[in-house]
């Protein structure tokens, strides 16, 4: 697989996280999305300290699909500025990476 990535995002509720996850997988922008509940986030937003429960999304995709994933997450998200960051997957089992590749949009069709 060429340039596998793990994209991290968060959602404010299980319903929002499920909506994002299902959409990304159905559209083949993600091979798999894992939703991790029970996270507490602390951050400054518009000058105020926020302490909010969130759901972490672990989105398995490819680097060439990052912009499409980011655009789709933004379109589905309630946050003004959702977290959307990507980490390169340096290594992985051949079998898992091959499965990921077959689960994603074909690189040729991703261009248009």
C-alpha positions, -999 to +999 in steps of 0.1 A: +000+000+000+012+035-009+014+060+020-010+046+046-021+071+072-039+073+105-061+104+107-073+115+141-105+135+147-129+139+176-166+142+179-189+156+206-213+127+208-215+090+199-241+098+172-219+124+156-189+100+157-210+072+142-223+095+114-188+106+104-173+070+107-201+054+086-199+081+059-161+078+055-163+040+053-193+039+030-176+064+006-144+043+008-124+073+021-115+052+051-109+015+053-118+015+090-128+040+116-126+032+153-145+052+178-130+055+213-154+068+239-146+083+273-121+109+263-119+142+281-105+172+262-091+204+277-084+234+254-087+271+251-115+282+226-123+319+221-105+328+253-123+303+275-109+271+291-130+242+278-133+208+296-155+186+273-162+149+268-153+138+233-151+106+212-118+099+194-120+087+158-090+067+144-094+068+107-073+045+085-068+058+050-041+069+025-021+101+023-036+110-011-071+109+003-064+132+033-079+163+017-110+144+007-113+129+042-108+164+058-134+180+036-159+153+044-153+154+081-157+192+080-190+189+061-204+164+087-190+181+118-207+205+142-174+220+154-163+253+138-127+240+137-127+201+140-095+183+148-082+166+116-046+155+118-027+128+100+001+105+111+020+084+086+019+046+092+056+037+089+050-001+091+022-025+093+015-062+085+014-068+047-020-085+051-036-056+069-022-029+046-033-050+016-068-052+031-068-014+037-059-008+000-087-030-013-112-011+010-103+024-002-112+044-033-090+035-062-061+061-065-070+066-102-107+074-095-097+096-066-084+121-091-118+126-107 
